[in-house]
């Protein structure tokens, strides 16, 4: 366009000095006009979502912002970059950084960020957090609110540091106490036949710590290093009493009974003839529900006897001892109370 204009002036005006000056001035004016037209751009600026459209002749994003008096802080986000050239129809986006509070245990840290979510902020500010002694372990540490939460001013974020450690411990294995009955040992007595020794095992625990405090502990594996040795205790079951004639007799149990006496011979409930033998085994009548027929007993003050007979009046803890005469039954024995009756052997055991 400029060349065509020069030709037009040359053909229509004199070629003298003044004409040349005029041509030069007009040419410069045209060039300036074309340049200004080319520099003119209509652009849109968005600051935290608020839009403004205006005309600018500036070349770069930074130049545009300087012209508008917009100051960009360190953590603010600008798109495109400050050194980028602007063109007709471009949009400059600015997202201002806001302050959020991050709490970890007793420690609180304020962070300026222009990221969209908590997750993005933790990733972008990783180095800054590390410089302040905080290392976020993605997928392990706990964050509230959720990582997807949008960042807003004064948002409070709680970070719980989670550590999972494997810890090996040696633990004792308790031994068992085995009690063995011994009929050759008096009742109430005990003998240690074998001392017990605790065993040992290695236990691998998975321990979870939150902010340095243990919150859970689970066994991952266990291995016995030494088996325990059980303690063996012999417990006496033998019951012995001394009879009036000086005999030491073993017994199964003792009953305290009311005792009466009878005489007159006849045949017992077991088909035997009742006898009274102070130096041997006599006959007594019993309640079979209390003392089984055929049991060998020792009645205090009477002696050994076999439970061979029954009677209508013999019910419960009552024994009726046999005497050789009615006089002995009534005068010598009569009726006694709380008489010890020792069961020496049950039927089939003697």
C-alpha positions as a LaTeX table, in Angstrom:
\begin{tabular}{lrrr}
\hline
Residue & $x$ (\AA) & $y$ (\AA) & $z$ (\AA) \\
\hline
Unk1 & 0.00 & 0.00 & 0.00 \\
Unk2 & 2.90 & 2.37 & 0.83 \\
Unk3 & 4.61 & 1.78 & $-2.58$ \\
Unk4 & 1.39 & 2.51 & $-4.45$ \\
Unk5 & 1.05 & 5.71 & $-2.50$ \\
Unk6 & 4.62 & 6.76 & $-3.40$ \\
Unk7 & 3.94 & 6.19 & $-7.09$ \\
Unk8 & 0.79 & 8.25 & $-6.84$ \\
Unk9 & 2.68 & 11.23 & $-5.33$ \\
Unk10 & 5.51 & 10.96 & $-7.85$ \\
Unk11 & 3.11 & 11.02 & $-10.75$ \\
Unk12 & 1.00 & 13.87 & $-9.46$ \\
Unk13 & 3.48 & 16.13 & $-7.64$ \\
Unk14 & 6.78 & 17.68 & $-8.47$ \\
Unk15 & 9.90 & 15.75 & $-7.81$ \\
Unk16 & 11.51 & 18.67 & $-5.95$ \\
Unk17 & 12.89 & 18.68 & $-2.36$ \\
Unk18 & 9.65 & 19.73 & $-0.76$ \\
Unk19 & 7.79 & 16.98 & $-2.48$ \\
Unk20 & 10.29 & 14.45 & $-1.24$ \\
Unk21 & 9.91 & 15.65 & 2.37 \\
Unk22 & 6.15 & 15.51 & 2.10 \\
Unk23 & 6.29 & 12.01 & 0.73 \\
Unk24 & 8.53 & 10.91 & 3.63 \\
Unk25 & 6.27 & 12.38 & 6.32 \\
Unk26 & 3.17 & 10.84 & 4.84 \\
Unk27 & 4.89 & 7.46 & 4.53 \\
Unk28 & 5.93 & 7.48 & 8.20 \\
Unk29 & 2.41 & 8.41 & 9.24 \\
Unk30 & 0.98 & 5.53 & 7.24 \\
Unk31 & 3.50 & 3.09 & 8.73 \\
Unk32 & 2.67 & 4.22 & 12.24 \\
Unk33 & $-1.01$ & 3.85 & 11.54 \\
Unk34 & $-0.54$ & 0.31 & 10.22 \\
Unk35 & 1.61 & $-0.61$ & 13.23 \\
Unk36 & $-0.95$ & 0.69 & 15.67 \\
Unk37 & $-3.68$ & $-1.22$ & 13.91 \\
Unk38 & $-1.62$ & $-4.40$ & 14.12 \\
Unk39 & $-0.90$ & $-3.85$ & 17.86 \\
Unk40 & $-4.50$ & $-3.30$ & 18.82 \\
Unk41 & $-6.04$ & $-6.38$ & 20.49 \\
Unk42 & $-9.24$ & $-7.08$ & 22.31 \\
Unk43 & $-8.63$ & $-9.55$ & 25.13 \\
Unk44 & $-10.46$ & $-10.93$ & 28.18 \\
Unk45 & $-9.07$ & $-11.12$ & 31.69 \\
Unk46 & $-10.44$ & $-13.49$ & 34.34 \\
Unk47 & $-9.45$ & $-12.98$ & 37.97 \\
Unk48 & $-10.89$ & $-15.68$ & 40.25 \\
Unk49 & $-13.74$ & $-16.16$ & 37.81 \\
Unk50 & $-14.56$ & $-12.45$ & 37.32 \\
Unk51 & $-14.23$ & $-11.40$ & 33.66 \\
Unk52 & $-13.26$ & $-8.09$ & 32.04 \\
Unk53 & $-12.88$ & $-7.48$ & 28.28 \\
Unk54 & $-10.75$ & $-4.54$ & 27.06 \\
Unk55 & $-8.52$ & $-3.28$ & 24.27 \\
Unk56 & $-4.76$ & $-3.30$ & 24.68 \\
Unk57 & $-1.74$ & $-2.47$ & 22.60 \\
Unk58 & 0.68 & $-4.29$ & 24.86 \\
Unk59 & 2.74 & $-7.21$ & 23.60 \\
Unk60 & 3.12 & $-9.59$ & 26.57 \\
Unk61 & 0.94 & $-10.77$ & 29.42 \\
Unk62 & 3.19 & $-9.03$ & 31.93 \\
Unk63 & 2.89 & $-5.75$ & 29.98 \\
Unk64 & $-0.89$ & $-6.02$ & 30.02 \\
Unk65 & $-0.98$ & $-6.71$ & 33.79 \\
Unk66 & 1.43 & $-3.82$ & 34.48 \\
Unk67 & $-0.78$ & $-1.49$ & 32.47 \\
Unk68 & $-3.82$ & $-2.57$ & 34.48 \\
Unk69 & $-1.93$ & $-2.23$ & 37.79 \\
Unk70 & $-2.41$ & $-5.89$ & 38.63 \\
Unk71 & 0.20 & $-7.29$ & 41.03 \\
Unk72 & 0.91 & $-11.01$ & 40.87 \\
Unk73 & 1.90 & $-12.66$ & 44.13 \\
Unk74 & 4.37 & $-15.55$ & 44.34 \\
Unk75 & 1.75 & $-18.34$ & 44.60 \\
Unk76 & $-0.81$ & $-16.82$ & 42.19 \\
Unk77 & $-1.44$ & $-18.77$ & 38.98 \\
Unk78 & $-1.36$ & $-16.91$ & 35.63 \\
Unk79 & $-2.26$ & $-18.44$ & 32.27 \\
Unk80 & $-0.67$ & $-17.95$ & 29.80 \\
Unk81 & 2.76 & $-17.31$ & 31.35 \\
Unk82 & 3.84 & $-13.73$ & 32.05 \\
Unk83 & 6.37 & $-13.68$ & 29.18 \\
Unk84 & 3.85 & $-14.97$ & 26.64 \\
Unk85 & 2.71 & $-12.71$ & 23.74 \\
Unk86 & $-0.94$ & $-11.81$ & 23.63 \\
Unk87 & $-3.07$ & $-12.00$ & 20.51 \\
Unk88 & $-6.50$ & $-10.89$ & 19.46 \\
Unk89 & $-9.21$ & $-12.74$ & 21.43 \\
Unk90 & $-6.86$ & $-14.19$ & 24.06 \\
Unk91 & $-7.97$ & $-14.76$ & 27.65 \\
Unk92 & $-5.65$ & $-14.14$ & 30.58 \\
Unk93 & $-6.66$ & $-16.17$ & 33.65 \\
Unk94 & $-5.48$ & $-15.32$ & 37.16 \\
Unk95 & $-6.18$ & $-17.51$ & 40.17 \\
Unk96 & $-5.26$ & $-15.84$ & 43.43 \\
Unk97 & $-3.59$ & $-17.95$ & 46.11 \\
Unk98 & $-5.47$ & $-18.31$ & 49.39 \\
Unk99 & $-4.25$ & $-19.29$ & 52.84 \\
Unk100 & $-5.13$ & $-22.72$ & 54.26 \\
Unk101 & $-4.22$ & $-24.17$ & 57.65 \\
Unk102 & $-2.64$ & $-27.63$ & 57.83 \\
Unk103 & $-2.64$ & $-29.35$ & 61.22 \\
Unk104 & $-0.49$ & $-32.37$ & 62.02 \\
Unk105 & $-0.57$ & $-33.42$ & 65.66 \\
Unk106 & 0.24 & $-30.33$ & 67.73 \\
Unk107 & 1.81 & $-28.52$ & 64.78 \\
Unk108 & $-0.04$ & $-25.98$ & 62.62 \\
Unk109 & 1.26 & $-24.67$ & 59.28 \\
Unk110 & $-0.24$ & $-21.94$ & 57.07 \\
Unk111 & 0.20 & $-22.46$ & 53.33 \\
Unk112 & $-0.53$ & $-20.12$ & 50.44 \\
Unk113 & $-1.88$ & $-22.04$ & 47.47 \\
Unk114 & $-3.73$ & $-21.50$ & 44.21 \\
Unk115 & $-4.35$ & $-25.20$ & 43.58 \\
Unk116 & $-7.86$ & $-26.49$ & 43.02 \\
Unk117 & $-8.00$ & $-29.39$ & 45.50 \\
Unk118 & $-6.28$ & $-30.57$ & 48.69 \\
Unk119 & $-4.62$ & $-33.39$ & 46.76 \\
Unk120 & $-3.13$ & $-31.00$ & 44.20 \\
Unk121 & $-1.95$ & $-28.68$ & 46.96 \\
Unk122 & $-0.18$ & $-31.49$ & 48.85 \\
Unk123 & 1.60 & $-32.60$ & 45.68 \\
Unk124 & 2.62 & $-29.10$ & 44.53 \\
Unk125 & 3.71 & $-27.92$ & 47.99 \\
Unk126 & 5.60 & $-31.13$ & 48.74 \\
Unk127 & 9.00 & $-29.46$ & 48.99 \\
Unk128 & 7.74 & $-26.57$ & 51.09 \\
Unk129 & 6.08 & $-28.98$ & 53.50 \\
Unk130 & 9.25 & $-31.05$ & 53.64 \\
Unk131 & 11.24 & $-27.95$ & 54.56 \\
Unk132 & 8.89 & $-27.51$ & 57.50 \\
Unk133 & 9.37 & $-31.12$ & 58.60 \\
Unk134 & 6.19 & $-32.52$ & 57.07 \\
Unk135 & 6.27 & $-35.37$ & 54.58 \\
Unk136 & 2.98 & $-36.52$ & 53.11 \\
Unk137 & 2.84 & $-40.21$ & 52.18 \\
Unk138 & 0.11 & $-40.61$ & 49.57 \\
Unk139 & $-2.20$ & $-43.57$ & 50.15 \\
Unk140 & $-0.93$ & $-44.13$ & 53.69 \\
Unk141 & $-1.38$ & $-40.87$ & 55.60 \\
Unk142 & $-4.93$ & $-39.83$ & 56.50 \\
Unk143 & $-6.30$ & $-36.47$ & 55.34 \\
Unk144 & $-9.54$ & $-34.78$ & 56.33 \\
Unk145 & $-11.52$ & $-33.44$ & 54.65 \\
Unk146 & $-11.18$ & $-35.67$ & 51.58 \\
Unk147 & $-8.37$ & $-35.13$ & 49.06 \\
Unk148 & $-10.94$ & $-34.12$ & 46.44 \\
Unk149 & $-12.15$ & $-31.19$ & 48.57 \\
Unk150 & $-11.88$ & $-27.85$ & 46.75 \\
Unk151 & $-9.48$ & $-25.31$ & 48.18 \\
Unk152 & $-11.04$ & $-22.20$ & 49.67 \\
Unk153 & $-9.73$ & $-19.45$ & 51.91 \\
Unk154 & $-9.08$ & $-20.44$ & 55.56 \\
Unk155 & $-9.77$ & $-24.11$ & 54.84 \\
Unk156 & $-8.62$ & $-26.26$ & 57.76 \\
Unk157 & $-6.92$ & $-29.51$ & 56.81 \\
Unk158 & $-5.98$ & $-32.24$ & 59.26 \\
Unk159 & $-3.10$ & $-34.57$ & 58.32 \\
Unk160 & $-2.49$ & $-37.73$ & 60.32 \\
Unk161 & 0.91 & $-39.29$ & 59.74 \\
Unk162 & 0.51 & $-43.05$ & 59.52 \\
Unk163 & 3.48 & $-45.35$ & 59.96 \\
Unk164 & 3.31 & $-49.12$ & 59.64 \\
Unk165 & 6.23 & $-50.95$ & 61.21 \\
Unk166 & 7.16 & $-54.60$ & 61.58 \\
Unk167 & 8.42 & $-55.26$ & 65.09 \\
Unk168 & 9.95 & $-58.53$ & 66.29 \\
Unk169 & 9.46 & $-59.50$ & 69.92 \\
Unk170 & 10.48 & $-62.47$ & 72.04 \\
Unk171 & 7.74 & $-63.69$ & 74.35 \\
Unk172 & 7.45 & $-66.37$ & 76.99 \\
Unk173 & 5.17 & $-69.38$ & 76.49 \\
Unk174 & 3.48 & $-70.35$ & 79.74 \\
Unk175 & 3.76 & $-73.94$ & 80.81 \\
Unk176 & 0.75 & $-75.99$ & 81.91 \\
Unk177 & 0.37 & $-77.52$ & 85.35 \\
Unk178 & $-0.64$ & $-81.17$ & 85.08 \\
Unk179 & $-2.16$ & $-82.68$ & 88.20 \\
Unk180 & $-1.93$ & $-86.44$ & 88.56 \\
Unk181 & $-3.82$ & $-88.31$ & 91.26 \\
Unk182 & $-1.70$ & $-90.64$ & 93.36 \\
Unk183 & $-3.44$ & $-93.19$ & 95.56 \\
Unk184 & $-0.17$ & $-93.89$ & 97.38 \\
Unk185 & $-0.05$ & $-90.28$ & 98.60 \\
Unk186 & $-2.21$ & $-89.12$ & 101.48 \\
Unk187 & $-5.17$ & $-86.90$ & 100.63 \\
Unk188 & $-4.31$ & $-83.20$ & 100.95 \\
Unk189 & $-0.66$ & $-83.73$ & 100.14 \\
Unk190 & 1.05 & $-82.73$ & 96.90 \\
Unk191 & 4.40 & $-83.58$ & 95.41 \\
Unk192 & 6.10 & $-81.78$ & 92.54 \\
Unk193 & 7.27 & $-84.51$ & 90.22 \\
Unk194 & 8.58 & $-82.16$ & 87.53 \\
Unk195 & 9.32 & $-78.44$ & 87.65 \\
Unk196 & 7.81 & $-76.32$ & 84.89 \\
Unk197 & 9.89 & $-74.24$ & 82.49 \\
Unk198 & 8.49 & $-71.46$ & 80.29 \\
Unk199 & 9.07 & $-71.73$ & 76.57 \\
Unk200 & 9.91 & $-68.92$ & 74.16 \\
Unk201 & 8.53 & $-67.72$ & 70.86 \\
Unk202 & 9.40 & $-65.03$ & 68.33 \\
Unk203 & 6.40 & $-62.95$ & 67.32 \\
Unk204 & 6.38 & $-60.57$ & 64.36 \\
Unk205 & 3.91 & $-57.74$ & 64.89 \\
Unk206 & 2.54 & $-55.21$ & 62.42 \\
Unk207 & 2.26 & $-52.03$ & 64.46 \\
Unk208 & 0.36 & $-48.97$ & 63.22 \\
Unk209 & 1.35 & $-45.55$ & 64.55 \\
Unk210 & $-0.65$ & $-42.35$ & 64.02 \\
Unk211 & 1.23 & $-39.13$ & 64.65 \\
Unk212 & 3.81 & $-41.18$ & 66.53 \\
Unk213 & 1.35 & $-42.95$ & 68.83 \\
Unk214 & 0.62 & $-46.68$ & 68.61 \\
Unk215 & $-3.02$ & $-47.33$ & 67.67 \\
Unk216 & $-3.05$ & $-51.00$ & 66.71 \\
Unk217 & $-0.91$ & $-54.10$ & 66.87 \\
Unk218 & $-1.53$ & $-57.35$ & 65.00 \\
Unk219 & 0.39 & $-60.61$ & 64.83 \\
Unk220 & 1.81 & $-61.32$ & 61.38 \\
Unk221 & 3.67 & $-64.50$ & 62.25 \\
Unk222 & 4.86 & $-66.50$ & 65.23 \\
Unk223 & 7.63 & $-69.07$ & 65.64 \\
Unk224 & 8.32 & $-71.26$ & 68.67 \\
Unk225 & 11.98 & $-71.07$ & 69.66 \\
Unk226 & 11.79 & $-73.28$ & 72.75 \\
Unk227 & 8.92 & $-75.55$ & 73.81 \\
Unk228 & 7.66 & $-75.16$ & 77.40 \\
Unk229 & 8.14 & $-77.99$ & 79.90 \\
Unk230 & 4.98 & $-78.69$ & 81.84 \\
Unk231 & 4.92 & $-78.80$ & 85.62 \\
Unk232 & 3.71 & $-82.15$ & 86.98 \\
Unk233 & 2.13 & $-82.23$ & 90.43 \\
Unk234 & 1.07 & $-85.43$ & 92.19 \\
Unk235 & $-2.01$ & $-84.99$ & 94.33 \\
Unk236 & $-2.69$ & $-87.53$ & 97.05 \\
Unk237 & $-6.01$ & $-89.33$ & 97.10 \\
Unk238 & $-5.26$ & $-91.80$ & 99.86 \\
Unk239 & $-7.37$ & $-91.22$ & 102.96 \\
Unk240 & $-6.13$ & $-92.82$ & 106.14 \\
Unk241 & $-7.53$ & $-92.91$ & 109.64 \\
Unk242 & $-6.38$ & $-94.69$ & 112.76 \\
Unk243 & $-8.89$ & $-97.07$ & 114.24 \\
Unk244 & $-9.27$ & $-97.52$ & 118.00 \\
Unk245 & $-7.21$ & $-100.68$ & 117.86 \\
Unk246 & $-4.35$ & $-98.75$ & 116.24 \\
Unk247 & $-4.90$ & $-99.82$ & 112.61 \\
Unk248 & $-4.18$ & $-97.33$ & 109.82 \\
Unk249 & $-6.99$ & $-97.76$ & 107.33 \\
Unk250 & $-7.37$ & $-96.21$ & 103.89 \\
Unk251 & $-10.87$ & $-94.94$ & 103.09 \\
Unk252 & $-12.76$ & $-93.52$ & 100.08 \\
Unk253 & $-15.03$ & $-91.10$ & 101.90 \\
Unk254 & $-16.60$ & $-90.47$ & 105.27 \\
Unk255 & $-20.25$ & $-89.97$ & 106.25 \\
Unk256 & $-21.61$ & $-88.70$ & 109.56 \\
Unk257 & $-24.65$ & $-90.76$ & 110.38 \\
Unk258 & $-27.28$ & $-91.42$ & 113.00 \\
Unk259 & $-26.82$ & $-94.97$ & 114.31 \\
Unk260 & $-29.14$ & $-97.50$ & 115.92 \\
Unk261 & $-28.66$ & $-101.21$ & 116.71 \\
Unk262 & $-30.63$ & $-104.41$ & 116.14 \\
Unk263 & $-30.32$ & $-108.14$ & 116.94 \\
Unk264 & $-32.23$ & $-111.38$ & 116.46 \\
Unk265 & $-30.43$ & $-113.18$ & 113.62 \\
Unk266 & $-32.39$ & $-114.04$ & 110.51 \\
Unk267 & $-31.31$ & $-113.48$ & 106.93 \\
Unk268 & $-30.08$ & $-110.13$ & 105.54 \\
Unk269 & $-31.33$ & $-108.41$ & 102.41 \\
Unk270 & $-28.29$ & $-109.83$ & 100.60 \\
Unk271 & $-29.09$ & $-113.38$ & 101.76 \\
Unk272 & $-26.41$ & $-113.68$ & 104.43 \\
Unk273 & $-26.72$ & $-114.31$ & 108.16 \\
Unk274 & $-26.00$ & $-111.16$ & 110.22 \\
Unk275 & $-23.01$ & $-111.37$ & 112.54 \\
Unk276 & $-21.25$ & $-109.35$ & 115.17 \\
Unk277 & $-17.48$ & $-109.91$ & 115.11 \\
Unk278 & $-15.57$ & $-107.20$ & 117.04 \\
Unk279 & $-12.25$ & $-108.52$ & 115.73 \\
Unk280 & $-13.42$ & $-109.13$ & 112.17 \\
Unk281 & $-16.23$ & $-107.94$ & 109.92 \\
Unk282 & $-19.71$ & $-107.44$ & 111.34 \\
Unk283 & $-23.05$ & $-106.70$ & 109.64 \\
Unk284 & $-24.89$ & $-103.38$ & 109.36 \\
Unk285 & $-28.11$ & $-102.30$ & 107.72 \\
Unk286 & $-27.99$ & $-99.22$ & 105.46 \\
Unk287 & $-29.98$ & $-97.16$ & 103.00 \\
Unk288 & $-28.59$ & $-98.48$ & 99.67 \\
Unk289 & $-29.12$ & $-95.06$ & 98.11 \\
Unk290 & $-26.52$ & $-93.69$ & 100.53 \\
Unk291 & $-24.18$ & $-96.67$ & 101.05 \\
Unk292 & $-24.31$ & $-99.36$ & 98.33 \\
Unk293 & $-24.97$ & $-102.90$ & 99.55 \\
Unk294 & $-21.76$ & $-104.89$ & 99.65 \\
Unk295 & $-19.61$ & $-101.93$ & 100.70 \\
Unk296 & $-16.92$ & $-102.45$ & 103.33 \\
Unk297 & $-17.12$ & $-99.75$ & 106.03 \\
Unk298 & $-15.68$ & $-98.83$ & 109.38 \\
Unk299 & $-18.14$ & $-97.50$ & 111.93 \\
Unk300 & $-16.49$ & $-95.45$ & 114.67 \\
Unk301 & $-16.92$ & $-97.30$ & 117.97 \\
Unk302 & $-18.21$ & $-100.46$ & 116.25 \\
Unk303 & $-15.49$ & $-101.61$ & 113.85 \\
Unk304 & $-15.40$ & $-103.04$ & 110.36 \\
Unk305 & $-18.67$ & $-104.10$ & 108.81 \\
Unk306 & $-20.27$ & $-105.00$ & 105.54 \\
Unk307 & $-23.37$ & $-103.15$ & 104.36 \\
Unk308 & $-25.46$ & $-106.29$ & 103.89 \\
Unk309 & $-28.92$ & $-105.47$ & 105.23 \\
Unk310 & $-31.68$ & $-102.87$ & 104.89 \\
Unk311 & $-34.67$ & $-101.82$ & 106.97 \\
Unk312 & $-37.86$ & $-99.82$ & 106.67 \\
Unk313 & $-36.66$ & $-97.28$ & 109.20 \\
Unk314 & $-33.19$ & $-97.01$ & 107.62 \\
Unk315 & $-33.52$ & $-94.04$ & 105.29 \\
Unk316 & $-30.90$ & $-91.43$ & 104.53 \\
Unk317 & $-27.76$ & $-91.11$ & 106.65 \\
Unk318 & $-28.70$ & $-93.83$ & 109.14 \\
Unk319 & $-26.92$ & $-97.12$ & 109.85 \\
Unk320 & $-28.28$ & $-99.98$ & 112.00 \\
Unk321 & $-25.43$ & $-102.03$ & 113.52 \\
Unk322 & $-26.00$ & $-105.69$ & 114.37 \\
Unk323 & $-25.52$ & $-106.90$ & 117.97 \\
Unk324 & $-25.54$ & $-110.43$ & 119.33 \\
Unk325 & $-28.23$ & $-109.65$ & 121.92 \\
Unk326 & $-31.09$ & $-107.26$ & 122.48 \\
Unk327 & $-29.41$ & $-106.01$ & 125.64 \\
Unk328 & $-26.29$ & $-105.04$ & 123.69 \\
Unk329 & $-28.40$ & $-103.40$ & 121.06 \\
Unk330 & $-30.38$ & $-101.24$ & 123.47 \\
Unk331 & $-28.07$ & $-100.84$ & 126.46 \\
Unk332 & $-24.57$ & $-100.91$ & 125.02 \\
Unk333 & $-25.28$ & $-99.09$ & 121.76 \\
Unk334 & $-28.71$ & $-97.50$ & 121.85 \\
Unk335 & $-28.99$ & $-94.47$ & 119.53 \\
Unk336 & $-26.01$ & $-92.37$ & 118.56 \\
Unk337 & $-25.65$ & $-89.21$ & 116.46 \\
Unk338 & $-22.91$ & $-87.92$ & 114.13 \\
Unk339 & $-21.14$ & $-91.25$ & 114.08 \\
Unk340 & $-18.29$ & $-91.29$ & 111.51 \\
Unk341 & $-18.80$ & $-94.07$ & 108.95 \\
Unk342 & $-15.74$ & $-94.57$ & 106.73 \\
Unk343 & $-16.25$ & $-96.18$ & 103.32 \\
Unk344 & $-13.21$ & $-98.42$ & 102.96 \\
Unk345 & $-14.20$ & $-100.11$ & 99.69 \\
Unk346 & $-17.19$ & $-100.23$ & 97.40 \\
Unk347 & $-18.70$ & $-103.49$ & 96.09 \\
Unk348 & $-16.23$ & $-105.31$ & 93.86 \\
Unk349 & $-13.22$ & $-103.46$ & 95.28 \\
Unk350 & $-12.45$ & $-105.84$ & 98.12 \\
\hline
\end{tabular}
